[in-house]
Each structure stands twice: as C-alpha cells, then as structure tokens.
Amino acid sequence: LQSQMGAGRAQDAAYFLDRADETLVLGDAELMGTDEAGEIKANQGKTTVMFKGCTGCTYTITSMVAKILVDRCVDCTFIFEGKIMTSTLEIYKSSSSSFTVGTVLKTVQADLCSAIELNFATT
C-alpha cells in the first residue's frame, strides 16, 4: 500500500480497506484522529486517503486532504467537498462507482476501470 501512496509517510495516510455497505462522512476527526488530550489533531492537508476493496459504500470527504486514491472499489459513491491539495484523484480497477466533485480537481487518472461516473459541481 505504501508504494501506491507515494512520498507520504504512513502517519499521513488514512486507509479504508475492504469495507462493505457503510456510509461515512470523513472530516478532520475521522481522518486526522485525536491527540492524547482528546483534541482533534491539526489538519494541514497532508493526509492521503486510500479506499481499497470497498463495495457498496458511500463516503463524503469534508476535510482538506493531500490526494485521494481509489483501488478496486465496486458500487461506491464518493463525494468530495473538502479541498484536495494536489487536485488529484487516482482510480484503479474500480467499477460501477460515482464521484461527485465539489472542489477544484485538475487531474483524474482512471486506469482499468468501467462504468465510472464523474459529476462536477457548478459554481
């Protein structure tokens, strides 16, 4: 997994692996975690988020993140409301999934995918 994440360190990553039929809103608390005092850690947009092997899930990302990787996900819905620092979305071997983008996204790489739907919010 680390090789797919790029130069980021493991502590700067949030993994959602082999999930099924869940609906989550992912904000700072869910992606950054909390410190020893129970306070939400400061978000500097350095977290790379990876979804791998998910089926039938819906994820809404409201937090600022570095980039988003989607690998082998099927029948999922992704909604991006938070800023993506690299403006990059990578999708690999995924199918029958939709992506609603409500932020700036300059690069979408979709390799070996089928039935992928991209919807961009208008301003």
N, C-alpha and C positions, 0 to 999 in steps of 0.2 A: 504494500500500500504506500509506503513512504516514497518509493520511486515515482509513483503517479502524482504525488503531492508536490513535487518539485523541490525547490531550495528551502521551503519552510521546515521549521523544526516540529517534532511531534507534539510539543505542548501548544503549538499554534494551530492545531487542527481539531476539527470536530468530525467524528465518524458516525454515520448511521448505516449500520451493516445488517443485511438480511432481515429487514423489518417487514411486517405484513399488516395490512389493513389498519394503519394508525393515522391519525390526524394530529399534527403538531404545529404550533406557532413557535418559531425559533427566534427569540430575542436575545439580548445580551446575557441574561441569566442562564439560558439553555446552552448557549454557545461558549460563553466565557467562563462560566462557573462562579464560585464564590471563594473568598479568601477565608482565613482562619476565623475572622470575626463575623463571618456570615454575610459580608458585603459583596455585592456584585463586582467582579474584577473590572478594571478599566478596559474599555474596548478601543483599540487603536486601529481596527480594520486589518489586523494581521492574521486573522483566523481563516484558514482554507477549510471549506466544508465539503465533505465527500459523502455521497449517497451511493451505496453499492449493494446490489442484490435485493432491492426493495420491491415489493409487489402490492399494488392496490392502496398505496399511501397518498396522503395529501400533506405537503409541507409548505408553510408560509414563512419566509425569512424576512424578518423586520429589522434585523441587526446589520450593521456595517460589517462586511467580510472582505477578505482578500480576493478569493475566487471560488468558483463552485465547480465541482466535478460530479458527474452522474454516470455511473457504470453499471450496466446490466440491470436496469430498473424497468419494470413492466407495469402498465396500467397505473401510473402515478401522475399526480398533479403537483406542479411546483409553481409557487407564486413568489416572486422576488420584489419586495418593497423597499428593502434596505440597500444602501449603496454598495456596489461591488467595485472595490478599489482598482482592480486591474481591468474592469469592464469585460471580463472573460467568463464564458460558460463553456465547459467541455462536456460533451455527451458521447458515451461509448457503448456500443452493443445494447442499446435500450430500445424499447418498442412501446407503441400504444400509450404514449405519455404526452402530457401537455405542459407548456411552460408559459406563464403569464409574467411579462416583464414590465415592472413599473419604475424602472430606474435606467440609467444610461448603460447600454450594453453595446460594445463596439465589435466584439469578436464572439462568434458562436462556432464551435468546431463540433460537428456531429459525424462520427465515424461508425460505419457498420450498424446503422440504426434504421428502423422502419416505423412508419405511422407516428412521426413526431410532429407536434403542433406548437408553433411559436406565436404568441399573441403579444403585441407591444401596445402599452397604454399610450393614448394620445394626450398631448398637453395643450 
